[in-house]
Structures are given as C-alpha cells and as structure tokens.
Amino acid sequence: MKLLKKIAWALLIVFVGMQFFRPETNTAEAGHLDAFLTETNPSQEVRLILKQACNDCHSNQTIYPWYSNIAPISYWMDEHIEHGKEELNFSEWATYKKKKKDHKLEELVEEVEEGKMPLNEYTWTHVDAKLTDGQIKALTDWAKRTRALYQIGERPQ
Ligand code: HEC
C-alpha cells in the first residue's frame, strides 16, 4: 500500500510538472488563407468543410479546445498539427509549385474518399468534422476541378 501511495504521488508530481511545458500555439495573422482561397476558389460549402474538418491541422491557424491546454493532451495535439502541416499547409499554398499543388489535391481526393482524413481521433471530439457523403463529394469534386484548372494552365504556375 505504501508503495502504491508513493507511485501515485510521483505520477501526480510528473503530471503537475508537465503543465509548465506548453507547445507553442499555432496561430497566424488574419489573411493567411487568402492566397489559397483566391487560387482554388472553393464554394461556401467547401470553405466550411475545410474550416470545420481540416484547417486545424493543415493551416497556420488552429482553433484550440479547452482541453488542449492540458498536458499530455497538448503534446499529442501538437504532434498532429506539426505533422499535418508538414504534409499539407493551406496557409503556405503560394509557396508550392504547380506540380506540388496538383499532387496535394490528388492526395486530398484519395485520403478523403478512403475516409482517412480527417483523422479518426479528431472526429471523436469535433462532431462537425465527421463528413457526410454529400460533403465528401463536394470536397473531392472541388479538388478534382481545381486540379484540372492547374493542369490546363488556368491557374498560377
Ligand atoms: C487532427 C489533425 C488533422 C486533421 C483534422 C486533418 N488532417 Fe490531414 N493529415 C494529418 C496528419 C498528421 C497527416 C500526415 C500523416 C498521415 O498521412 O496520416 C495528414 C495528411 C494529410 C494528407 C496527405 C498529404 C500527402 O502529401 O501525403 C492529406 C491530403 C490530408 N491530410 C488532407 C486532409 C483533409 C482534406 C482534411 C479535412 C477533411 C484533413 N486532412 C484533416 C492531420 C490532420
């Protein structure tokens, strides 16, 4: 019993100590998505889908829920955000070359059609991010149309 009590205290101290180490928050200036939105011209419906289901991990602006302040949840979320942005960051769209834009949109269609994005664990707490069949179609149709525009040179290179 004594040992268990010691372990419980040690865990509590570690947990409290963790709270002092916070990952940097992912917050951008207003207008960080302007270039992306102008170039890919999503409908209002698609904008809302991106906002509710993707931008937290694929843009420079995350909307943080209250529990994101609690370590180790904060570390776990930060890992997703950093990794997600590394693969695809709408806020940095203007820095991508045409070929990369086309490829990222191709990946987007694949990931969304296969139900891999948004990440499952994200939809546990973000109910709005669970995409309906109609939303999946709207999002992938937009991505396919935009790819076609890049391919025929109707968009910046
Ligand atoms: C909770 C964070 C999170 C959310 C929300 C999220 N993603 Fe991701 N996404 C990631 C992570 C992490 C990766 C990289 C690892 C992987 O592929 O599983 C990734 C990878 C991707 C890739 C692959 C890029 C490449 O070049 O291979 C695409 C495309 C993508 N996400 C699109 C989306 C779309 C579209 C949405 C919204 C419908 C979305 N993601 C929502 C975290 C997220």
Backbone and ligand atoms as CSV (ligand in chain L), in Angstrom:
chain,resi,resn,atom,element,x,y,z
A,1,MET,N,N,0.832,-1.203,0.000
A,1,MET,CA,C,0.000,0.000,0.000
A,1,MET,C,C,0.867,1.254,0.000
A,2,LYS,N,N,1.928,1.192,0.834
A,2,LYS,CA,C,2.827,2.352,0.931
A,2,LYS,C,C,3.457,2.664,-0.421
A,3,LEU,N,N,3.835,1.579,-1.107
A,3,LEU,CA,C,4.488,1.747,-2.421
A,3,LEU,C,C,3.511,2.385,-3.414
A,4,LEU,N,N,2.270,1.908,-3.392
A,4,LEU,CA,C,1.259,2.454,-4.308
A,4,LEU,C,C,1.068,3.945,-4.081
A,5,LYS,N,N,1.079,4.307,-2.823
A,5,LYS,CA,C,0.894,5.720,-2.476
A,5,LYS,C,C,2.050,6.552,-3.023
A,6,LYS,N,N,3.236,5.989,-2.911
A,6,LYS,CA,C,4.429,6.700,-3.426
A,6,LYS,C,C,4.328,6.870,-4.937
A,7,ILE,N,N,3.891,5.798,-5.596
A,7,ILE,CA,C,3.770,5.864,-7.056
A,7,ILE,C,C,2.728,6.910,-7.443
A,8,ALA,N,N,1.612,6.923,-6.730
A,8,ALA,CA,C,0.549,7.894,-7.030
A,8,ALA,C,C,1.077,9.321,-6.878
A,9,TRP,N,N,1.849,9.544,-5.817
A,9,TRP,CA,C,2.423,10.887,-5.617
A,9,TRP,C,C,3.386,11.253,-6.745
A,10,ALA,N,N,4.212,10.283,-7.108
A,10,ALA,CA,C,5.193,10.550,-8.174
A,10,ALA,C,C,4.476,10.906,-9.473
A,11,LEU,N,N,3.407,10.159,-9.783
A,11,LEU,CA,C,2.659,10.430,-11.014
A,11,LEU,C,C,2.019,11.807,-10.961
A,12,LEU,N,N,1.509,12.151,-9.811
A,12,LEU,CA,C,0.870,13.456,-9.663
A,12,LEU,C,C,1.888,14.576,-9.882
A,13,ILE,N,N,3.069,14.382,-9.330
A,13,ILE,CA,C,4.111,15.410,-9.480
A,13,ILE,C,C,4.525,15.541,-10.947
A,14,VAL,N,N,4.667,14.404,-11.613
A,14,VAL,CA,C,5.025,14.444,-13.039
A,14,VAL,C,C,3.936,15.177,-13.816
A,15,PHE,N,N,2.675,14.854,-13.524
A,15,PHE,CA,C,1.550,15.468,-14.236
A,15,PHE,C,C,1.537,16.990,-14.018
A,16,VAL,N,N,1.718,17.404,-12.790
A,16,VAL,CA,C,1.714,18.856,-12.498
A,16,VAL,C,C,2.909,19.519,-13.188
A,17,GLY,N,N,4.053,18.853,-13.119
A,17,GLY,CA,C,5.266,19.409,-13.738
A,17,GLY,C,C,5.092,19.609,-15.232
A,18,MET,N,N,4.413,18.635,-15.866
A,18,MET,CA,C,4.179,18.704,-17.312
A,18,MET,C,C,3.443,19.966,-17.718
A,19,GLN,N,N,2.583,20.444,-16.841
A,19,GLN,CA,C,1.728,21.576,-17.209
A,19,GLN,C,C,2.553,22.846,-17.467
A,20,PHE,N,N,3.785,22.866,-16.991
A,20,PHE,CA,C,4.622,24.054,-17.210
A,20,PHE,C,C,5.264,24.073,-18.586
A,21,PHE,N,N,5.176,22.952,-19.300
A,21,PHE,CA,C,5.784,22.898,-20.632
A,21,PHE,C,C,4.708,22.826,-21.694
A,22,ARG,N,N,4.469,23.954,-22.313
A,22,ARG,CA,C,3.421,24.017,-23.323
A,22,ARG,C,C,4.002,24.152,-24.699
A,23,PRO,N,N,3.473,23.383,-25.649
A,23,PRO,CA,C,3.940,23.583,-27.029
A,23,PRO,C,C,3.504,24.977,-27.490
A,24,GLU,N,N,4.249,25.530,-28.420
A,24,GLU,CA,C,3.885,26.831,-28.974
A,24,GLU,C,C,2.540,26.701,-29.696
A,25,THR,N,N,1.683,27.700,-29.595
A,25,THR,CA,C,0.390,27.564,-30.266
A,25,THR,C,C,0.520,27.934,-31.743
A,26,ASN,N,N,-0.362,27.341,-32.525
A,26,ASN,CA,C,-0.355,27.518,-33.975
A,26,ASN,C,C,-1.371,28.603,-34.331
A,27,THR,N,N,-0.930,29.844,-34.331
A,27,THR,CA,C,-1.859,30.937,-34.621
A,27,THR,C,C,-1.239,31.896,-35.624
A,28,ALA,N,N,-2.006,32.180,-36.676
A,28,ALA,CA,C,-1.480,33.004,-37.762
A,28,ALA,C,C,-2.147,34.371,-37.787
A,29,GLU,N,N,-1.588,35.247,-38.592
A,29,GLU,CA,C,-2.190,36.554,-38.853
A,29,GLU,C,C,-3.459,36.340,-39.690
A,30,ALA,N,N,-4.373,37.296,-39.590
A,30,ALA,CA,C,-5.556,37.245,-40.451
A,30,ALA,C,C,-5.088,37.265,-41.906
A,31,GLY,N,N,-5.823,36.595,-42.769
A,31,GLY,CA,C,-5.471,36.630,-44.192
A,31,GLY,C,C,-4.495,35.551,-44.608
A,32,HIS,N,N,-4.138,34.652,-43.673
A,32,HIS,CA,C,-3.142,33.627,-44.026
A,32,HIS,C,C,-3.641,32.658,-45.090
A,33,LEU,N,N,-4.985,32.586,-45.268
A,33,LEU,CA,C,-5.519,31.662,-46.272
A,33,LEU,C,C,-5.888,32.348,-47.582
A,34,ASP,N,N,-5.677,33.658,-47.662
A,34,ASP,CA,C,-6.125,34.430,-48.833
A,34,ASP,C,C,-5.636,33.848,-50.156
A,35,ALA,N,N,-4.338,33.562,-50.237
A,35,ALA,CA,C,-3.768,33.093,-51.499
A,35,ALA,C,C,-4.421,31.769,-51.896
A,36,PHE,N,N,-4.569,30.887,-50.925
A,36,PHE,CA,C,-5.169,29.572,-51.182
A,36,PHE,C,C,-6.617,29.723,-51.662
A,37,LEU,N,N,-7.389,30.555,-50.967
A,37,LEU,CA,C,-8.806,30.695,-51.299
A,37,LEU,C,C,-8.995,31.363,-52.663
A,38,THR,N,N,-8.155,32.344,-52.970
A,38,THR,CA,C,-8.277,33.020,-54.259
A,38,THR,C,C,-7.955,32.042,-55.382
A,39,GLU,N,N,-6.913,31.276,-55.192
A,39,GLU,CA,C,-6.471,30.398,-56.262
A,39,GLU,C,C,-7.375,29.193,-56.488
A,40,THR,N,N,-7.868,28.609,-55.397
A,40,THR,CA,C,-8.635,27.363,-55.548
A,40,THR,C,C,-10.142,27.604,-55.529
A,41,ASN,N,N,-10.536,28.820,-55.155
A,41,ASN,CA,C,-11.910,29.275,-55.235
A,41,ASN,C,C,-12.971,28.267,-54.753
A,42,PRO,N,N,-12.889,27.820,-53.501
A,42,PRO,CA,C,-13.889,26.866,-53.011
A,42,PRO,C,C,-15.251,27.550,-52.793
A,43,SER,N,N,-16.320,26.778,-52.942
A,43,SER,CA,C,-17.660,27.309,-52.668
A,43,SER,C,C,-17.786,27.548,-51.159
A,44,GLN,N,N,-18.848,28.220,-50.763
A,44,GLN,CA,C,-19.068,28.444,-49.322
A,44,GLN,C,C,-19.141,27.107,-48.590
A,45,GLU,N,N,-19.793,26.132,-49.225
A,45,GLU,CA,C,-19.925,24.814,-48.582
A,45,GLU,C,C,-18.549,24.188,-48.346
A,46,VAL,N,N,-17.695,24.249,-49.373
A,46,VAL,CA,C,-16.371,23.629,-49.249
A,46,VAL,C,C,-15.511,24.401,-48.239
A,47,ARG,N,N,-15.640,25.719,-48.247
A,47,ARG,CA,C,-14.895,26.512,-47.248
A,47,ARG,C,C,-15.231,26.077,-45.830
A,48,LEU,N,N,-16.533,25.848,-45.617
A,48,LEU,CA,C,-16.971,25.455,-44.288
A,48,LEU,C,C,-16.421,24.073,-43.926
A,49,ILE,N,N,-16.413,23.172,-44.895
A,49,ILE,CA,C,-15.873,21.826,-44.636
A,49,ILE,C,C,-14.392,21.935,-44.264
A,50,LEU,N,N,-13.653,22.705,-45.036
A,50,LEU,CA,C,-12.214,22.853,-44.759
A,50,LEU,C,C,-12.013,23.442,-43.364
A,51,LYS,N,N,-12.842,24.418,-43.037
A,51,LYS,CA,C,-12.712,25.090,-41.745
A,51,LYS,C,C,-13.046,24.142,-40.587
A,52,GLN,N,N,-14.123,23.389,-40.774
A,52,GLN,CA,C,-14.563,22.532,-39.670
A,52,GLN,C,C,-13.765,21.240,-39.563
A,53,ALA,N,N,-13.196,20.779,-40.676
A,53,ALA,CA,C,-12.612,19.436,-40.647
A,53,ALA,C,C,-11.114,19.372,-40.932
A,54,CYS,N,N,-10.524,20.417,-41.513
A,54,CYS,CA,C,-9.140,20.277,-41.972
A,54,CYS,C,C,-8.179,21.352,-41.448
A,55,ASN,N,N,-8.651,22.582,-41.385
A,55,ASN,CA,C,-7.717,23.688,-41.135
A,55,ASN,C,C,-6.982,23.623,-39.798
A,56,ASP,N,N,-7.564,22.968,-38.810
A,56,ASP,CA,C,-6.882,22.891,-37.509
A,56,ASP,C,C,-5.505,22.234,-37.645
A,57,CYS,N,N,-5.380,21.291,-38.587
A,57,CYS,CA,C,-4.093,20.603,-38.760
A,57,CYS,C,C,-3.398,20.940,-40.071
A,58,HIS,N,N,-4.112,21.607,-40.981
A,58,HIS,CA,C,-3.500,21.874,-42.285
A,58,HIS,C,C,-3.473,23.349,-42.626
A,59,SER,N,N,-3.396,24.197,-41.606
A,59,SER,CA,C,-3.197,25.627,-41.855
A,59,SER,C,C,-2.411,26.171,-40.663
A,60,ASN,N,N,-2.056,27.441,-40.762
A,60,ASN,CA,C,-1.290,28.037,-39.655
A,60,ASN,C,C,-2.183,28.534,-38.523
A,61,GLN,N,N,-3.455,28.156,-38.575
A,61,GLN,CA,C,-4.374,28.623,-37.543
A,61,GLN,C,C,-5.189,27.465,-36.984
A,62,THR,N,N,-4.932,27.119,-35.733
A,62,THR,CA,C,-5.701,26.064,-35.073
A,62,THR,C,C,-6.668,26.704,-34.091
A,63,ILE,N,N,-7.893,26.217,-34.086
A,63,ILE,CA,C,-8.830,26.654,-33.039
A,63,ILE,C,C,-8.717,25.630,-31.921
A,64,TYR,N,N,-8.221,26.094,-30.779
A,64,TYR,CA,C,-7.909,25.166,-29.689
A,64,TYR,C,C,-9.085,24.970,-28.743
A,65,PRO,N,N,-9.471,23.711,-28.513
A,65,PRO,CA,C,-10.485,23.450,-27.487
A,65,PRO,C,C,-9.860,23.587,-26.093
A,66,TRP,N,N,-10.669,23.713,-25.051
A,66,TRP,CA,C,-10.147,23.955,-23.702
A,66,TRP,C,C,-9.175,22.873,-23.237
A,67,TYR,N,N,-9.482,21.602,-23.589
A,67,TYR,CA,C,-8.636,20.510,-23.079
A,67,TYR,C,C,-7.260,20.487,-23.729
A,68,SER,N,N,-7.104,21.304,-24.784
A,68,SER,CA,C,-5.790,21.350,-25.432
A,68,SER,C,C,-4.758,22.014,-24.529
A,69,ASN,N,N,-5.226,22.632,-23.442
A,69,ASN,CA,C,-4.280,23.252,-22.501
A,69,ASN,C,C,-3.692,22.249,-21.523
A,70,ILE,N,N,-4.239,21.031,-21.539
A,70,ILE,CA,C,-3.804,20.060,-20.537
A,70,ILE,C,C,-2.736,19.123,-21.105
A,71,ALA,N,N,-1.570,19.123,-20.497
A,71,ALA,CA,C,-0.543,18.149,-20.884
A,71,ALA,C,C,-0.948,16.803,-20.281
A,72,PRO,N,N,-0.737,15.667,-20.921
A,72,PRO,CA,C,-0.037,15.494,-22.199
A,72,PRO,C,C,-0.924,15.624,-23.446
A,73,ILE,N,N,-2.206,15.971,-23.299
A,73,ILE,CA,C,-3.058,16.123,-24.497
A,73,ILE,C,C,-2.438,17.167,-25.432
A,74,SER,N,N,-1.925,18.241,-24.830
A,74,SER,CA,C,-1.343,19.325,-25.632
A,74,SER,C,C,-0.186,18.834,-26.502
A,75,TYR,N,N,0.629,17.910,-25.962
A,75,TYR,CA,C,1.774,17.404,-26.742
A,75,TYR,C,C,1.279,16.551,-27.908
A,76,TRP,N,N,0.275,15.746,-27.591
A,76,TRP,CA,C,-0.285,14.824,-28.575
A,76,TRP,C,C,-0.909,15.623,-29.722
A,77,MET,N,N,-1.661,16.678,-29.391
A,77,MET,CA,C,-2.277,17.508,-30.429
A,77,MET,C,C,-1.228,18.247,-31.234
A,78,ASP,N,N,-0.218,18.737,-30.552
A,78,ASP,CA,C,0.829,19.488,-31.237
A,78,ASP,C,C,1.524,18.613,-32.277
A,79,GLU,N,N,1.694,17.358,-31.926
A,79,GLU,CA,C,2.348,16.424,-32.846
A,79,GLU,C,C,1.513,16.282,-34.132
A,80,HIS,N,N,0.194,16.157,-33.963
A,80,HIS,CA,C,-0.697,16.057,-35.131
A,80,HIS,C,C,-0.648,17.311,-35.990
A,81,ILE,N,N,-0.671,18.443,-35.324
A,81,ILE,CA,C,-0.696,19.721,-36.058
A,81,ILE,C,C,0.603,19.886,-36.848
A,82,GLU,N,N,1.728,19.661,-36.178
A,82,GLU,CA,C,3.024,19.845,-36.854
A,82,GLU,C,C,3.183,18.866,-38.012
A,83,HIS,N,N,2.815,17.627,-37.767
A,83,HIS,CA,C,2.937,16.606,-38.814
A,83,HIS,C,C,1.969,16.909,-39.965
A,84,GLY,N,N,0.736,17.268,-39.627
A,84,GLY,CA,C,-0.271,17.593,-40.650
A,84,GLY,C,C,0.186,18.757,-41.520
A,85,LYS,N,N,0.718,19.791,-40.894
A,85,LYS,CA,C,1.162,20.980,-41.642
A,85,LYS,C,C,2.356,20.680,-42.535
A,86,GLU,N,N,3.194,19.794,-42.052
A,86,GLU,CA,C,4.365,19.411,-42.837
A,86,GLU,C,C,3.937,18.782,-44.167
A,87,GLU,N,N,2.881,17.974,-44.098
A,87,GLU,CA,C,2.403,17.282,-45.306
A,87,GLU,C,C,1.604,18.208,-46.205
A,88,LEU,N,N,0.820,19.083,-45.590
A,88,LEU,CA,C,-0.101,19.918,-46.364
A,88,LEU,C,C,-0.467,21.144,-45.527
A,89,ASN,N,N,-0.121,22.323,-46.049
A,89,ASN,CA,C,-0.427,23.544,-45.297
A,89,ASN,C,C,-1.064,24.571,-46.235
A,90,PHE,N,N,-2.365,24.763,-46.076
A,90,PHE,CA,C,-3.086,25.683,-46.952
A,90,PHE,C,C,-2.570,27.122,-46.798
A,91,SER,N,N,-2.045,27.443,-45.642
A,91,SER,CA,C,-1.538,28.810,-45.419
A,91,SER,C,C,-0.258,29.068,-46.206
A,92,GLU,N,N,0.376,27.997,-46.682
A,92,GLU,CA,C,1.620,28.165,-47.440
A,92,GLU,C,C,1.459,27.774,-48.893
A,93,TRP,N,N,0.224,27.768,-49.335
A,93,TRP,CA,C,-0.115,27.334,-50.693
A,93,TRP,C,C,0.695,28.085,-51.745
A,94,ALA,N,N,0.830,29.391,-51.529
A,94,ALA,CA,C,1.512,30.224,-52.526
A,94,ALA,C,C,2.974,29.817,-52.715
A,95,THR,N,N,3.545,29.130,-51.744
A,95,THR,CA,C,4.953,28.733,-51.870
A,95,THR,C,C,5.099,27.382,-52.601
A,96,TYR,N,N,3.972,26.683,-52.823
A,96,TYR,CA,C,4.048,25.397,-53.517
A,96,TYR,C,C,4.147,25.625,-55.027
A,97,LYS,N,N,4.901,24.780,-55.680
A,97,LYS,CA,C,4.949,24.810,-57.153
A,97,LYS,C,C,3.684,24.143,-57.695
A,98,LYS,N,N,3.384,24.441,-58.946
A,98,LYS,CA,C,2.160,23.918,-59.552
A,98,LYS,C,C,2.050,22.391,-59.425
A,99,LYS,N,N,3.160,21.709,-59.654
A,99,LYS,CA,C,3.157,20.253,-59.608
A,99,LYS,C,C,2.806,19.745,-58.198
A,100,LYS,N,N,3.334,20.450,-57.218
A,100,LYS,CA,C,3.065,20.053,-55.837
A,100,LYS,C,C,1.594,20.312,-55.476
A,101,LYS,N,N,1.068,21.432,-55.942
A,101,LYS,CA,C,-0.344,21.741,-55.674
A,101,LYS,C,C,-1.224,20.641,-56.249
A,102,ASP,N,N,-0.921,20.280,-57.497
A,102,ASP,CA,C,-1.693,19.253,-58.173
A,102,ASP,C,C,-1.608,17.932,-57.402
A,103,HIS,N,N,-0.403,17.605,-56.966
A,103,HIS,CA,C,-0.202,16.350,-56.249
A,103,HIS,C,C,-0.918,16.358,-54.900
A,104,LYS,N,N,-0.882,17.474,-54.203
A,104,LYS,CA,C,-1.541,17.556,-52.888
A,104,LYS,C,C,-3.056,17.421,-53.036
A,105,LEU,N,N,-3.589,17.996,-54.117
A,105,LEU,CA,C,-5.036,17.869,-54.349
A,105,LEU,C,C,-5.396,16.436,-54.711
A,106,GLU,N,N,-4.487,15.777,-55.421
A,106,GLU,CA,C,-4.698,14.362,-55.756
A,106,GLU,C,C,-4.735,13.527,-54.466
A,107,GLU,N,N,-3.775,13.810,-53.572
A,107,GLU,CA,C,-3.725,13.105,-52.285
A,107,GLU,C,C,-4.987,13.387,-51.471
A,108,LEU,N,N,-5.429,14.651,-51.554
A,108,LEU,CA,C,-6.629,15.046,-50.795
A,108,LEU,C,C,-7.826,14.184,-51.210
A,109,VAL,N,N,-8.016,14.045,-52.512
A,109,VAL,CA,C,-9.143,13.241,-53.008
A,109,VAL,C,C,-9.025,11.810,-52.467
A,110,GLU,N,N,-7.812,11.274,-52.561
A,110,GLU,CA,C,-7.582,9.899,-52.126
A,110,GLU,C,C,-7.867,9.720,-50.639
A,111,GLU,N,N,-7.272,10.589,-49.841
A,111,GLU,CA,C,-7.398,10.469,-48.386
A,111,GLU,C,C,-8.856,10.615,-47.936
A,112,VAL,N,N,-9.549,11.567,-48.556
A,112,VAL,CA,C,-10.932,11.831,-48.133
A,112,VAL,C,C,-11.857,10.709,-48.621
A,113,GLU,N,N,-11.650,10.256,-49.854
A,113,GLU,CA,C,-12.506,9.179,-50.363
A,113,GLU,C,C,-12.301,7.891,-49.577
A,114,GLU,N,N,-11.077,7.667,-49.123
A,114,GLU,CA,C,-10.801,6.452,-48.344
A,114,GLU,C,C,-11.174,6.610,-46.873
A,115,GLY,N,N,-11.661,7.791,-46.510
A,115,GLY,CA,C,-12.083,8.028,-45.129
A,115,GLY,C,C,-10.920,8.169,-44.155
A,116,LYS,N,N,-9.716,8.462,-44.673
A,116,LYS,CA,C,-8.545,8.580,-43.788
A,116,LYS,C,C,-8.419,9.978,-43.194
A,117,MET,N,N,-9.006,10.954,-43.883
A,117,MET,CA,C,-8.980,12.328,-43.385
A,117,MET,C,C,-10.399,12.847,-43.267
A,118,PRO,N,N,-10.760,13.642,-42.246
A,118,PRO,CA,C,-9.915,13.986,-41.117
A,118,PRO,C,C,-9.586,12.760,-40.249
A,119,LEU,N,N,-8.519,12.842,-39.498
A,119,LEU,CA,C,-8.106,11.733,-38.635
A,119,LEU,C,C,-9.272,11.327,-37.733
A,120,ASN,N,N,-9.414,10.016,-37.582
A,120,ASN,CA,C,-10.496,9.485,-36.763
A,120,ASN,C,C,-10.585,10.098,-35.377
A,121,GLU,N,N,-9.433,10.187,-34.713
A,121,GLU,CA,C,-9.455,10.661,-33.330
A,121,GLU,C,C,-9.896,12.124,-33.228
A,122,TYR,N,N,-9.764,12.845,-34.334
A,122,TYR,CA,C,-10.202,14.246,-34.354
A,122,TYR,C,C,-11.729,14.315,-34.305
A,123,THR,N,N,-12.375,13.387,-35.014
A,123,THR,CA,C,-13.839,13.431,-35.066
A,123,THR,C,C,-14.489,12.944,-33.761
A,124,TRP,N,N,-13.698,12.319,-32.868
A,124,TRP,CA,C,-14.273,11.951,-31.566
A,124,TRP,C,C,-14.755,13.202,-30.843
A,125,THR,N,N,-13.990,14.265,-30.975
A,125,THR,CA,C,-14.337,15.481,-30.237
A,125,THR,C,C,-14.849,16.598,-31.144
A,126,HIS,N,N,-14.600,16.488,-32.451
A,126,HIS,CA,C,-15.104,17.505,-33.383
A,126,HIS,C,C,-16.203,16.874,-34.231
A,127,VAL,N,N,-17.398,16.881,-33.683
A,127,VAL,CA,C,-18.509,16.192,-34.338
A,127,VAL,C,C,-18.775,16.772,-35.732
A,128,ASP,N,N,-18.620,18.090,-35.861
A,128,ASP,CA,C,-18.861,18.756,-37.160
A,128,ASP,C,C,-17.895,18.289,-38.238
A,129,ALA,N,N,-16.787,17.689,-37.820
A,129,ALA,CA,C,-15.760,17.303,-38.794
A,129,ALA,C,C,-16.056,15.941,-39.413
A,130,LYS,N,N,-17.021,15.236,-38.862
A,130,LYS,CA,C,-17.391,13.935,-39.446
A,130,LYS,C,C,-18.101,14.203,-40.758
A,131,LEU,N,N,-17.485,13.847,-41.877
A,131,LEU,CA,C,-18.036,14.239,-43.167
A,131,LEU,C,C,-19.161,13.316,-43.623
A,132,THR,N,N,-20.218,13.943,-44.137
A,132,THR,CA,C,-21.311,13.163,-44.728
A,132,THR,C,C,-20.894,12.803,-46.164
A,133,ASP,N,N,-21.640,11.897,-46.784
A,133,ASP,CA,C,-21.321,11.530,-48.169
A,133,ASP,C,C,-21.385,12.752,-49.075
A,134,GLY,N,N,-22.379,13.613,-48.818
A,134,GLY,CA,C,-22.534,14.831,-49.621
A,134,GLY,C,C,-21.331,15.749,-49.471
A,135,GLN,N,N,-20.825,15.861,-48.252
A,135,GLN,CA,C,-19.658,16.727,-48.008
A,135,GLN,C,C,-18.408,16.151,-48.673
A,136,ILE,N,N,-18.274,14.833,-48.612
A,136,ILE,CA,C,-17.121,14.190,-49.252
A,136,ILE,C,C,-17.159,14.467,-50.754
A,137,LYS,N,N,-18.356,14.395,-51.317
A,137,LYS,CA,C,-18.485,14.617,-52.753
A,137,LYS,C,C,-18.151,16.079,-53.084
A,138,ALA,N,N,-18.702,17.003,-52.307
A,138,ALA,CA,C,-18.453,18.434,-52.575
A,138,ALA,C,C,-16.948,18.729,-52.509
A,139,LEU,N,N,-16.296,18.188,-51.488
A,139,LEU,CA,C,-14.871,18.453,-51.278
A,139,LEU,C,C,-14.019,17.834,-52.394
A,140,THR,N,N,-14.306,16.595,-52.748
A,140,THR,CA,C,-13.474,15.931,-53.753
A,140,THR,C,C,-13.778,16.474,-55.160
A,141,ASP,N,N,-15.037,16.850,-55.412
A,141,ASP,CA,C,-15.364,17.461,-56.723
A,141,ASP,C,C,-14.584,18.763,-56.892
A,142,TRP,N,N,-14.560,19.546,-55.824
A,142,TRP,CA,C,-13.817,20.824,-55.872
A,142,TRP,C,C,-12.322,20.572,-56.135
A,143,ALA,N,N,-11.774,19.570,-55.448
A,143,ALA,CA,C,-10.343,19.293,-55.614
A,143,ALA,C,C,-10.047,18.804,-57.029
A,144,LYS,N,N,-10.921,17.982,-57.565
A,144,LYS,CA,C,-10.714,17.456,-58.923
A,144,LYS,C,C,-10.822,18.576,-59.956
A,145,ARG,N,N,-11.819,19.453,-59.771
A,145,ARG,CA,C,-11.988,20.585,-60.699
A,145,ARG,C,C,-10.764,21.487,-60.658
A,146,THR,N,N,-10.286,21.741,-59.450
A,146,THR,CA,C,-9.135,22.634,-59.299
A,146,THR,C,C,-7.891,22.015,-59.927
A,147,ARG,N,N,-7.728,20.709,-59.770
A,147,ARG,CA,C,-6.590,20.017,-60.408
A,147,ARG,C,C,-6.630,20.221,-61.913
A,148,ALA,N,N,-7.831,20.066,-62.465
A,148,ALA,CA,C,-7.974,20.214,-63.916
A,148,ALA,C,C,-7.550,21.620,-64.333
A,149,LEU,N,N,-7.925,22.619,-63.547
A,149,LEU,CA,C,-7.556,24.001,-63.884
A,149,LEU,C,C,-6.040,24.197,-63.837
A,150,TYR,N,N,-5.387,23.583,-62.842
A,150,TYR,CA,C,-3.920,23.680,-62.792
A,150,TYR,C,C,-3.314,23.001,-64.025
A,151,GLN,N,N,-3.901,21.868,-64.380
A,151,GLN,CA,C,-3.325,21.092,-65.483
A,151,GLN,C,C,-3.438,21.789,-66.837
A,152,ILE,N,N,-4.550,22.528,-67.038
A,152,ILE,CA,C,-4.658,23.220,-68.328
A,152,ILE,C,C,-4.057,24.618,-68.257
A,153,GLY,N,N,-3.404,24.919,-67.126
A,153,GLY,CA,C,-2.689,26.189,-67.035
A,153,GLY,C,C,-3.588,27.381,-66.756
A,154,GLU,N,N,-4.777,27.110,-66.197
A,154,GLU,CA,C,-5.706,28.188,-65.879
A,154,GLU,C,C,-5.463,28.784,-64.496
A,155,ARG,N,N,-4.416,28.335,-63.864
A,155,ARG,CA,C,-4.102,28.826,-62.518
A,155,ARG,C,C,-2.627,29.189,-62.487
A,156,PRO,N,N,-2.215,30.038,-61.527
A,156,PRO,CA,C,-0.796,30.428,-61.459
A,156,PRO,C,C,0.103,29.188,-61.385
A,157,GLN,N,N,1.287,29.308,-61.940
A,157,GLN,CA,C,2.189,28.151,-62.004
A,157,GLN,C,C,2.941,27.952,-60.698
L,1,HEC,C1,C,-6.128,16.184,-36.296
L,1,HEC,C2,C,-5.306,16.671,-37.371
L,1,HEC,C3,C,-5.754,16.503,-38.794
L,1,HEC,C4,C,-6.958,16.845,-39.366
L,1,HEC,C5,C,-8.153,17.457,-38.679
L,1,HEC,C6,C,-6.850,16.566,-40.771
L,1,HEC,N1,N,-5.604,16.064,-41.046
L,1,HEC,FE1,FE,-4.874,15.578,-42.871
L,1,HEC,N2,N,-3.135,14.906,-42.016
L,1,HEC,C7,C,-2.846,14.959,-40.670
L,1,HEC,C8,C,-1.578,14.286,-40.429
L,1,HEC,C9,C,-0.908,14.117,-39.081
L,1,HEC,C10,C,-1.104,13.858,-41.694
L,1,HEC,C11,C,0.182,13.106,-42.014
L,1,HEC,C12,C,0.128,11.670,-41.619
L,1,HEC,C13,C,-0.879,10.878,-42.353
L,1,HEC,O1,O,-0.913,10.907,-43.603
L,1,HEC,O2,O,-1.671,10.188,-41.677
L,1,HEC,C14,C,-2.110,14.262,-42.662
L,1,HEC,C15,C,-2.014,14.025,-44.021
L,1,HEC,C16,C,-2.920,14.506,-44.963
L,1,HEC,C17,C,-2.745,14.403,-46.396
L,1,HEC,C18,C,-1.599,13.706,-47.106
L,1,HEC,C19,C,-0.663,14.684,-47.737
L,1,HEC,C20,C,0.404,13.951,-48.546
L,1,HEC,O3,O,1.024,14.600,-49.370
L,1,HEC,O4,O,0.590,12.738,-48.354
L,1,HEC,C21,C,-3.819,14.999,-46.976
L,1,HEC,C22,C,-4.099,15.165,-48.458
L,1,HEC,C23,C,-4.687,15.465,-45.895
L,1,HEC,N3,N,-4.098,15.153,-44.694
L,1,HEC,C24,C,-5.886,16.091,-46.088
L,1,HEC,C25,C,-6.771,16.418,-45.069
L,1,HEC,C26,C,-8.104,16.942,-45.308
L,1,HEC,C27,C,-8.691,17.251,-46.667
L,1,HEC,C28,C,-8.671,17.124,-44.078
L,1,HEC,C29,C,-10.065,17.573,-43.804
L,1,HEC,C30,C,-11.137,16.852,-44.449
L,1,HEC,C31,C,-7.685,16.720,-43.078
L,1,HEC,N4,N,-6.556,16.277,-43.731
L,1,HEC,C32,C,-7.854,16.781,-41.701
L,1,HEC,C33,C,-3.606,15.551,-39.698
L,1,HEC,C34,C,-4.918,16.001,-39.862
